[in-house]
Amino acid sequence: MPALPFCHAVLKAARPPPPGYPTHPGTIGEHIRKRRIEQGLTQKALAALLGVSEAAILDWEIHGRAPALRTIPAIVRFLGRLPGDQENLTLGQRLRRCRQVRGLSQKVLARQLNVDPGTLARWESGERRPAGDLLARVVDLLRGFHG
């Protein structure tokens, strides 16, 4: 729309983000809220999509609570990735991220790797590092994982 009838300038401005829109999300809940708003979804619609309650969405977005491990795979599908720094992760951090994206407990992944859950916990925390055949199994698990 012209600003003045005799002026051919057109005024344009970027639409401001909606209230509560996280421009620089830090928590997983803020990432979820940002994506939900971008997709035009209500909390109720997102809850149905992820198979959780509306209260869970509220807890993540507003109260900063972490989602349950079993919901992480659905969240990754919704967001396209697991939020967080993808680079400069230690082997243990990459192992934990891989396990979480797959929705596995330490006990289940430890069983798959044929190690004790306490051993896996120490690898993830960086207290210990796998070696030899165990390192080869972990590397095979992480090969091709970009979550």
C-alpha positions in Angstrom: 0.0 0.0 0.0 1.5 3.4 -0.9 2.4 5.6 2.0 0.9 8.7 0.4 -1.1 8.9 -2.8 1.6 10.8 -4.6 4.5 8.8 -3.3 5.3 5.4 -4.8 7.3 4.1 -1.8 5.9 1.0 -0.2 6.5 0.5 3.6 7.4 -3.0 4.7 8.4 -4.3 8.0 9.1 -7.8 9.4 6.4 -9.2 11.5 7.5 -9.4 15.1 7.7 -12.8 16.7 4.7 -13.9 18.7 4.8 -13.4 22.5 6.8 -16.1 24.2 8.7 -17.1 21.0 12.2 -18.1 21.9 14.6 -16.4 19.5 17.6 -18.0 21.0 16.5 -21.3 22.5 18.7 -22.9 25.1 16.7 -25.7 26.6 15.1 -28.6 24.8 11.7 -27.1 25.9 12.5 -23.8 24.2 13.5 -25.6 21.0 10.2 -27.5 21.1 8.2 -24.3 21.7 10.0 -22.5 18.9 9.4 -25.3 16.4 5.7 -25.7 17.6 5.0 -22.0 17.0 6.8 -22.1 13.6 4.6 -25.1 12.6 1.4 -23.3 13.9 0.7 -26.1 16.4 -1.1 -25.7 19.7 0.3 -27.5 22.7 -2.7 -29.9 22.5 -1.9 -30.7 18.9 1.8 -31.3 19.6 0.9 -33.4 22.6 -1.2 -35.6 20.4 1.5 -35.8 17.7 4.2 -36.8 20.3 1.9 -39.1 22.2 2.2 -37.2 25.5 -0.1 -35.1 27.7 -0.5 -31.3 27.3 0.9 -31.1 30.8 4.2 -32.7 29.6 4.4 -30.0 26.8 3.8 -27.3 29.4 6.5 -28.8 31.7 9.1 -28.8 28.9 8.3 -25.4 27.4 7.5 -23.3 30.5 9.0 -25.1 33.5 12.2 -26.3 31.8 11.7 -29.9 32.8 13.5 -32.5 30.7 11.4 -34.9 28.7 11.3 -38.6 29.6 13.8 -40.8 27.8 11.0 -42.7 26.0 9.8 -39.4 24.4 13.2 -38.4 23.0 12.9 -40.3 19.7 9.5 -38.6 18.9 11.0 -35.2 19.8 14.0 -35.8 17.6 11.5 -36.7 14.7 9.6 -33.5 15.4 12.7 -31.2 15.7 14.8 -33.0 13.1 17.6 -33.5 15.6 18.4 -33.5 19.3 19.2 -29.9 20.3 22.6 -29.1 21.6 26.2 -28.7 20.4 26.9 -31.4 17.9 30.6 -30.7 17.6 33.4 -31.1 20.1 31.5 -33.9 22.0 33.6 -36.4 23.9 33.2 -40.1 23.1 31.1 -40.5 26.2 28.9 -37.6 25.3 28.4 -39.0 21.8 27.5 -42.3 23.3 25.0 -40.8 25.7 23.4 -38.7 22.8 23.2 -41.8 20.6 21.5 -43.8 23.4 19.0 -41.0 24.2 18.0 -40.4 20.6 17.3 -44.1 20.3 15.2 -44.0 23.5 17.4 -46.6 25.2 18.2 -46.8 28.9 21.7 -47.4 30.0 20.7 -51.0 31.0 19.4 -51.8 27.5 22.3 -50.3 25.7 24.8 -52.0 28.1 23.1 -55.3 27.3 23.4 -54.6 23.5 27.1 -53.8 24.0 27.5 -56.8 26.3 28.9 -54.7 29.2 27.7 -53.9 32.7 25.4 -50.8 33.0 27.9 -49.3 35.5 30.6 -49.6 32.9 28.5 -47.8 30.3 27.6 -45.1 32.9 31.4 -44.5 33.5 32.0 -44.2 29.7 29.2 -41.7 29.3 30.4 -39.6 32.3 34.0 -39.6 30.9 35.3 -41.3 34.0 36.4 -44.3 31.9 37.0 -44.9 28.2 36.3 -48.2 26.3 39.4 -50.0 24.9 40.2 -52.8 22.6 37.2 -54.8 21.4 34.8 -52.7 23.5 36.0 -49.5 21.8 35.5 -51.2 18.4 31.9 -52.0 19.4 31.2 -48.4 20.5 32.8 -47.0 17.3 30.6 -49.4 15.3 27.5 -48.2 17.2 28.4 -44.5 16.6 29.4 -45.0 13.0 26.9 -43.1 10.9 25.2 -41.6 13.9 24.7 -37.8 13.5 22.0 -37.2 16.1 
